[in-house]
Amino acid sequence: MPQFRYILIILISLSIVTHAISSYADEEIEDLIDLIEIESKIIAVIEGRKSISFDLRSEEKVIWNGSRGDLGAILTNIHFSVISVTSNAWRSLSLNLSESEKGSASLSPYLALLVTEDRAIGFDATSNRFIETQFSNHDELIAAEVDKYVAVVVTSNRAYGLASEASSFSEVRLRNKETIESVKVTASKATIRTSDRLLTFEAAGSTWNEHRF
């Protein structure tokens, strides 16, 4: 009997660990939001059942829009607006003219990302809120990529990582004369190779790890 109990405990423990690992496994995700632009509004049709409209201002022009997985997003000359399958309204963040003109927007099934000259703005489908970080002075954008559960932004001075369900960007400072050689983003992990080290950011921990050469 004690031996059976010991085996049962091991099996339960393995099941918990396996579930934690598989929660970020690569699975097929259906696009649940359709965006329709009609005259002065954008209509989000969610799961084919309900529709929520976003009314554009008279001076507002759509620069980009897209939908993927649980999210739909719009970039205009004055707003970055996002909607998820669990929200009952569009969420909007005001932009200045230079941000909208030079900003780059992208989507994963669970994260929306807008990168401008001055800041990185993320939106998480789980918490339904914007998360942003300001760049330091004289930062130059090198790369910005997003996949299912992670987004990464690399500038000349820092690397920023954002994971689904995280409350903030996690950042790591680049050293003097350290150069970026490659950036790779998969469903739950970002990997940056520099001239000095390998930096990894994983969705499960929402922190940066390094391996020095």
NUSESE-193627 format. One line per 8 residues: number of its first residue (from 1); their letters; for each residue x, y negated, z negated of N, C-alpha, C. Coordinates in steps of 0.1 Angstrom, whole numbers. Atoms other than C-alpha are relative to their C-alpha. Layout:
# residues N
NUM = A = X Y Z X Y Z X Y Z ~ ...
***
This chain:
# residues 213
1 = MPQFRYIL = 8 12 0 0 0 0 8 -13 0 ~ -8 12 -1 27 -26 -8 7 -2 13 ~ -7 1 -13 45 -17 24 -10 -5 11 ~ 11 5 -10 12 -23 44 -2 -15 -2 ~ 2 14 3 7 -56 27 12 -8 5 ~ -12 7 -5 43 -66 36 0 -2 15 ~ 1 0 -15 38 -57 73 -11 -10 4 ~ 11 9 -3 5 -76 73 4 -15 -1
9 = IILISLSI = -5 14 2 22 -108 59 9 -4 12 ~ -9 2 -11 49 -105 86 -8 -3 13 ~ 9 2 -12 22 -102 114 -7 -13 0 ~ 7 13 1 3 -132 101 10 -11 2 ~ -11 11 -2 35 -153 99 4 -1 15 ~ -3 1 -15 44 -144 135 -11 -6 8 ~ 12 6 -7 9 -153 146 0 -15 -1 ~ 0 14 2 12 -187 131 11 -7 8
17 = VTHAISSY = -11 6 -7 46 -194 146 -3 0 15 ~ 4 -1 -14 34 -181 180 -10 -11 5 ~ 10 10 -3 4 -204 179 6 -14 1 ~ -7 13 0 26 -234 171 8 -2 12 ~ -8 1 -12 49 -227 200 -9 -1 12 ~ 8 0 -12 21 -220 225 -9 -12 1 ~ 8 12 -1 2 -252 216 5 -10 10 ~ -6 9 -10 26 -270 239 3 8 13
25 = ADEEIEDL = -4 -8 -12 27 -242 265 -6 -6 13 ~ 4 5 -13 22 -249 302 -13 7 4 ~ 13 -6 -4 -15 -244 310 -7 -10 10 ~ 6 8 -10 -37 -256 338 -11 -9 -6 ~ 9 9 6 -56 -287 329 -9 -6 10 ~ 10 6 -10 -88 -299 347 -1 -15 -2 ~ 2 14 0 -92 -335 356 -15 -2 -3 ~ 13 2 6 -123 -346 336 -6 -13 3
33 = IDLIEIES = 5 13 -3 -127 -382 347 2 -4 14 ~ 0 6 -14 -136 -397 381 -2 -15 -1 ~ 1 15 -1 -131 -434 388 -6 -4 13 ~ 6 5 -12 -153 -452 412 0 -16 -1 ~ -1 15 0 -147 -489 422 -11 -5 9 ~ 12 5 -7 -179 -507 432 -1 -15 -2 ~ 1 15 1 -178 -545 439 8 -5 -12 ~ -8 6 11 -168 -561 406 1 9 -13
41 = KIIAVIEG = -1 -9 11 -167 -530 384 7 13 3 ~ -6 -14 -1 -149 -497 378 -9 9 -9 ~ 8 -9 7 -171 -468 368 7 13 -3 ~ -6 -13 4 -157 -438 349 -11 10 -2 ~ 9 -11 2 -177 -407 353 7 12 -7 ~ -7 -9 9 -168 -384 324 -7 14 0 ~ 5 -14 -1 -172 -346 329 -13 1 8 ~ 12 -1 -9 -199 -353 355 -13 -3 -7
49 = RKSISFDL = 13 2 7 -224 -362 328 -3 -14 -4 ~ 3 14 4 -220 -398 315 10 -9 7 ~ -8 10 -7 -207 -429 331 1 -13 -9 ~ -3 12 8 -190 -459 315 6 -10 9 ~ -5 10 -10 -184 -491 335 9 -10 -7 ~ -9 11 4 -156 -517 332 -3 -11 10 ~ 3 12 -9 -167 -551 345 12 -9 2 ~ -11 9 -3 -140 -571 362 -4 -14 -1
57 = RSEEKVIW = 3 15 0 -137 -608 357 1 -5 14 ~ 0 6 -14 -141 -631 387 14 -1 5 ~ -14 2 -4 -103 -637 388 8 13 -1 ~ -7 -12 2 -94 -601 381 1 9 12 ~ -2 -9 -12 -79 -578 408 6 13 -4 ~ -6 -13 3 -72 -541 406 13 2 8 ~ -13 -3 -6 -36 -533 413 2 15 2 ~ -2 -15 0 -36 -496 405 -11 6 -9
65 = NGSRGDLG = 8 -8 9 -60 -470 391 2 15 2 ~ -2 -14 -2 -58 -433 385 -7 8 -12 ~ 6 -9 10 -73 -404 365 7 13 0 ~ -7 -13 1 -57 -372 353 -4 6 -14 ~ 3 -7 12 -68 -346 327 -11 -7 -8 ~ 10 6 8 -85 -364 298 0 -15 1 ~ -2 14 -1 -76 -399 309 -3 -6 14 ~ 1 8 -12 -85 -426 334 6 -14 -4
73 = AILTNIHF = -7 12 3 -66 -459 337 -1 -10 11 ~ 0 11 -10 -67 -493 355 10 -10 -4 ~ -9 11 2 -40 -518 359 -5 -12 9 ~ 4 12 -7 -52 -553 369 10 -11 -2 ~ -9 11 2 -35 -587 371 -1 -6 -14 ~ 1 5 14 -47 -594 335 -2 11 -11 ~ 3 -10 10 -54 -561 318 7 14 3 ~ -2 -14 -2 -42 -525 313 -11 7 -8
81 = SVISVTSN = 12 -6 7 -73 -505 305 0 15 2 ~ 0 -14 0 -77 -469 296 -13 6 -6 ~ 12 -7 6 -106 -445 289 3 15 -1 ~ -2 -15 1 -106 -409 276 -13 7 -1 ~ 12 -7 0 -131 -382 275 -7 -1 -14 ~ 6 1 13 -137 -388 238 -4 -14 -5 ~ 3 13 4 -140 -425 238 -14 -5 7 ~ 13 5 -5 -173 -444 243 1 -13 7
89 = AWRSLSLN = -2 13 -7 -158 -475 259 14 -1 5 ~ -13 3 -5 -128 -487 279 8 -8 -11 ~ -9 8 9 -98 -499 258 9 -8 8 ~ -7 9 -9 -80 -529 272 11 -7 -8 ~ -11 7 5 -47 -546 265 3 -12 10 ~ -3 12 -8 -40 -582 278 14 0 5 ~ -13 1 -6 -11 -587 301 2 -14 6 ~ -3 13 -7 7 -618 314 3 3 15
97 = LSESEKGS = -1 -2 -14 12 -623 351 12 8 4 ~ -13 -8 -4 48 -610 353 -1 15 -4 ~ 2 -14 4 38 -578 334 -8 7 10 ~ 9 -7 -9 10 -570 358 7 2 14 ~ -6 0 -14 30 -578 390 12 10 0 ~ -12 -8 -1 62 -559 380 -2 13 -9 ~ 2 -11 8 47 -533 357 -2 13 8 ~ 1 -13 -6 48 -496 365 -9 9 -9
105 = ASLSPYLA = 9 -8 8 19 -474 354 0 15 5 ~ 0 -14 -3 17 -436 352 -9 7 -10 ~ 9 -7 8 -5 -409 338 4 15 -2 ~ 0 -14 2 -4 -374 323 -13 4 -5 ~ 13 -4 5 -34 -354 311 -3 -6 -13 ~ 3 5 14 -30 -368 276 7 -13 -3 ~ -7 12 2 -8 -399 279 -1 -9 12 ~ -1 11 -10 -10 -432 298 12 -8 -3
113 = LLVTEDRA = -12 7 3 22 -452 302 1 -12 10 ~ -3 12 -8 28 -488 314 13 -5 -5 ~ -13 5 3 63 -501 315 2 -14 7 ~ -2 13 -5 70 -538 320 15 -4 -2 ~ -14 4 3 102 -559 318 3 -2 -15 ~ -2 3 14 96 -566 281 -4 11 -9 ~ 5 -10 9 78 -536 267 -5 13 7 ~ 6 -13 -5 66 -500 270 -13 1 -8
121 = IGFDATSN = 13 -1 6 29 -494 264 -5 14 3 ~ 6 -14 -2 15 -459 258 -14 0 -5 ~ 14 -3 5 -21 -447 253 -1 15 -2 ~ 2 -14 4 -28 -414 235 -14 4 1 ~ 14 -4 -1 -59 -395 244 -6 6 -13 ~ 5 -6 12 -61 -379 210 -4 -11 -10 ~ 3 11 9 -60 -411 189 -8 -11 6 ~ 7 11 -7 -76 -433 216 5 -14 -4
129 = RFIETQFS = -5 13 3 -53 -462 209 13 -2 8 ~ -13 4 -6 -24 -481 224 11 0 -10 ~ -12 0 8 11 -477 211 11 -7 9 ~ -10 8 -8 38 -502 222 13 -2 -7 ~ -13 3 5 74 -510 217 6 -11 9 ~ -6 11 -8 93 -542 227 15 4 3 ~ -14 -3 -3 126 -539 245 9 -11 -6 ~ -9 10 4 157 -557 233 4 -10 11
137 = NHDELIAA = -3 10 -10 170 -588 251 10 6 10 ~ -9 -4 -11 188 -582 284 -1 15 3 ~ 2 -14 -4 175 -546 287 -4 1 14 ~ 4 -3 -14 173 -532 322 -6 14 0 ~ 6 -13 -1 149 -504 330 7 9 9 ~ -7 -10 -8 166 -472 342 -10 11 5 ~ 9 -11 -4 138 -446 342 -12 -1 -9 ~ 12 -1 8 102 -441 330 -8 12 6
145 = EVDKYVAV = 7 -12 -4 85 -407 332 -9 5 -10 ~ 10 -5 9 55 -390 317 -4 14 5 ~ 6 -12 -3 43 -354 316 -10 3 -11 ~ 12 -3 7 16 -336 297 0 -6 -15 ~ 0 4 14 27 -342 261 10 -10 -4 ~ -11 9 3 57 -365 263 1 -11 11 ~ -3 11 -10 66 -399 279 14 -4 -5 ~ -13 5 4 102 -412 280 3 -12 9
153 = VVTSNRAY = -4 12 -7 115 -446 289 15 -3 -3 ~ -14 2 2 152 -453 294 4 -14 5 ~ -5 13 -4 168 -487 295 15 0 -1 ~ -15 1 1 204 -499 296 5 1 -14 ~ -5 0 14 205 -500 258 -6 11 -9 ~ 7 -10 8 180 -474 245 -8 10 8 ~ 10 -10 -6 159 -443 252 -11 0 -10 ~ 13 0 8 123 -443 239 -8 12 4
161 = GLASEASS = 8 -12 -2 102 -412 235 -13 -2 -7 ~ 13 0 6 65 -409 229 -7 13 2 ~ 7 -13 -1 46 -377 221 -14 -1 -3 ~ 14 -1 3 10 -369 221 -3 2 -14 ~ 4 0 14 -6 -375 187 10 -7 -9 ~ -9 8 8 24 -396 176 -5 -14 -2 ~ 5 13 3 19 -430 160 9 -11 5 ~ -9 10 -5 49 -448 175 10 6 10
169 = FSEVRLRN = -11 -4 -8 77 -446 200 12 4 -9 ~ -13 -3 7 109 -429 187 11 -4 9 ~ -11 5 -9 141 -445 200 14 4 -5 ~ -14 -2 3 178 -438 202 8 -10 7 ~ -8 10 -6 204 -463 209 12 6 8 ~ -11 -5 -9 229 -458 237 13 -7 -5 ~ -13 6 4 266 -464 229 6 -9 10 ~ -7 9 -9 289 -490 244 6 8 12
177 = KETIESVK = -6 -7 -12 298 -479 280 -6 14 2 ~ 6 -13 -2 276 -448 277 -10 -2 12 ~ 8 1 -12 260 -442 311 -10 12 2 ~ 11 -11 -2 228 -422 321 4 7 13 ~ -3 -8 -11 235 -393 344 -12 7 6 ~ 12 -6 -5 201 -376 346 -11 -1 -11 ~ 12 0 9 166 -377 331 -10 10 5 ~ 9 -10 -3 143 -347 331 -11 1 -10
185 = VTASKATI = 11 -1 9 108 -345 317 -9 12 4 ~ 9 -11 -3 88 -313 314 -13 -2 -9 ~ 13 2 7 54 -307 297 1 -5 -14 ~ -1 4 14 66 -310 261 14 -4 -4 ~ -14 3 4 103 -320 263 6 -10 11 ~ -8 9 -8 125 -348 277 14 2 -3 ~ -15 -2 1 162 -343 284 7 -10 7 ~ -8 11 -7 186 -371 291 15 4 -2
193 = RTSDRLLT = -14 -3 1 222 -363 300 7 -13 3 ~ -8 12 -1 246 -392 295 15 4 2 ~ -14 -3 -2 284 -395 300 6 6 -13 ~ -6 -5 13 289 -386 263 -8 11 -7 ~ 8 -10 7 261 -363 252 -13 4 7 ~ 13 -5 -5 228 -345 258 -10 -4 -11 ~ 11 4 9 197 -361 242 -13 7 4 ~ 12 -7 -3 165 -342 239 -11 -6 -10
201 = FEAAGSTW = 12 4 8 130 -353 227 -11 10 2 ~ 10 -11 -1 104 -327 219 -13 -5 -6 ~ 13 4 5 67 -332 215 -3 5 -14 ~ 3 -6 13 65 -309 185 6 -8 -12 ~ -6 7 11 89 -330 164 0 -15 1 ~ 0 14 -3 86 -364 180 13 -7 -4 ~ -13 7 3 123 -371 173 10 4 10 ~ -11 -2 -9 155 -373 193 11 9 -7
209 = NEHRF = -11 -8 5 182 -347 189 12 -1 10 ~ -12 2 -9 218 -349 203 10 11 -1 ~ -12 -10 0 246 -326 214 11 -8 7 ~ -11 8 -5 279 -344 218 9 9 8 ~ -9 -7 -8 303 -333 245 14 0 -6
***
